[in-house]
């Protein structure tokens, strides 16, 4: 579960926040005057999240193509793939 901290903690306790983000791979939500302002996470967790979003997007595009009848028969696809195989 993400932690919630005051935005001042980012400056005053940067190392502690960094360690939390890296160890738990969870974001920390920073507040300002009790209102949510920012979410902070490790670069590794961010890259993993972006990778998942890109994968889900690609899968959804494929499902949309199938639903729209935009498919290639197996034999045609094998021919296309064979053109890319280095011999």
C-alpha positions as CSV (number, residue, x, y, z in Angstrom):
1,X,0.0,0.0,0.0
2,X,1.4,3.4,-0.9
3,X,2.6,5.6,2.0
4,X,1.3,9.2,2.5
5,X,3.7,11.8,3.6
6,X,3.8,15.6,3.8
7,X,5.6,17.3,0.9
8,X,8.2,18.8,3.4
9,X,9.4,15.2,4.0
10,X,10.7,15.0,0.5
11,X,13.4,17.6,1.3
12,X,13.9,16.7,5.0
13,X,13.8,12.9,4.7
14,X,14.9,12.3,1.1
15,X,17.0,9.3,1.8
16,X,14.3,7.6,3.9
17,X,11.7,8.2,1.1
18,X,14.2,7.0,-1.6
19,X,14.9,3.8,0.4
20,X,11.2,3.1,0.9
21,X,10.4,3.5,-2.8
22,X,13.3,1.2,-3.7
23,X,12.7,-1.4,-1.1
24,X,8.9,-1.7,-1.4
25,X,8.5,-0.7,-5.1
26,X,5.5,1.4,-4.0
27,X,4.8,5.1,-4.6
28,X,4.7,7.6,-1.8
29,X,1.9,10.2,-2.1
30,X,3.0,13.6,-1.0
31,X,0.5,16.1,0.4
32,X,0.5,19.8,0.7
33,X,-1.8,21.3,3.3
34,X,-3.6,17.9,3.5
35,X,-4.2,17.8,-0.3
36,X,-2.6,15.2,-2.6
37,X,0.0,16.8,-4.8
38,X,2.5,14.3,-6.1
39,X,3.3,10.6,-6.3
40,X,7.0,9.6,-6.0
41,X,8.4,6.2,-7.0
42,X,11.6,4.6,-7.9
43,X,12.8,4.7,-11.5
44,X,12.7,0.9,-11.7
45,X,9.0,0.8,-10.5
46,X,8.1,3.6,-12.9
47,X,9.7,1.8,-15.9
48,X,7.9,-1.5,-14.9
49,X,4.6,0.4,-14.7
50,X,5.1,2.0,-18.1
51,X,6.1,-1.3,-19.6
52,X,2.9,-2.9,-18.3
53,X,0.8,0.0,-19.8
54,X,2.6,-0.4,-23.2
55,X,2.0,-4.2,-23.1
56,X,-1.7,-3.8,-22.2
57,X,-2.1,-1.2,-25.0
58,X,-0.5,-3.6,-27.5
59,X,-2.7,-6.5,-26.4
60,X,-5.8,-4.3,-26.6
61,X,-4.8,-3.2,-30.2
62,X,-4.5,-6.9,-31.1
63,X,-7.9,-7.8,-29.6
64,X,-9.4,-4.8,-31.5
65,X,-7.9,-6.0,-34.7
66,X,-9.2,-9.5,-34.2
67,X,-12.7,-8.2,-33.4
68,X,-12.6,-6.1,-36.6
69,X,-11.6,-9.1,-38.7
70,X,-8.1,-7.8,-39.3
71,X,-6.4,-11.2,-39.2
72,X,-3.8,-13.0,-41.2
73,X,-4.0,-16.7,-41.9
74,X,-1.3,-18.9,-40.5
75,X,0.3,-19.7,-43.8
76,X,0.5,-16.1,-44.8
77,X,2.0,-15.1,-41.5
78,X,4.6,-17.9,-41.7
79,X,5.6,-16.5,-45.1
80,X,5.9,-13.0,-43.7
81,X,8.0,-14.3,-40.8
82,X,10.2,-16.4,-43.1
83,X,11.2,-13.2,-45.0
84,X,12.7,-11.9,-41.7
85,X,14.7,-15.0,-40.8
86,X,18.4,-14.5,-41.6
87,X,19.7,-17.5,-43.6
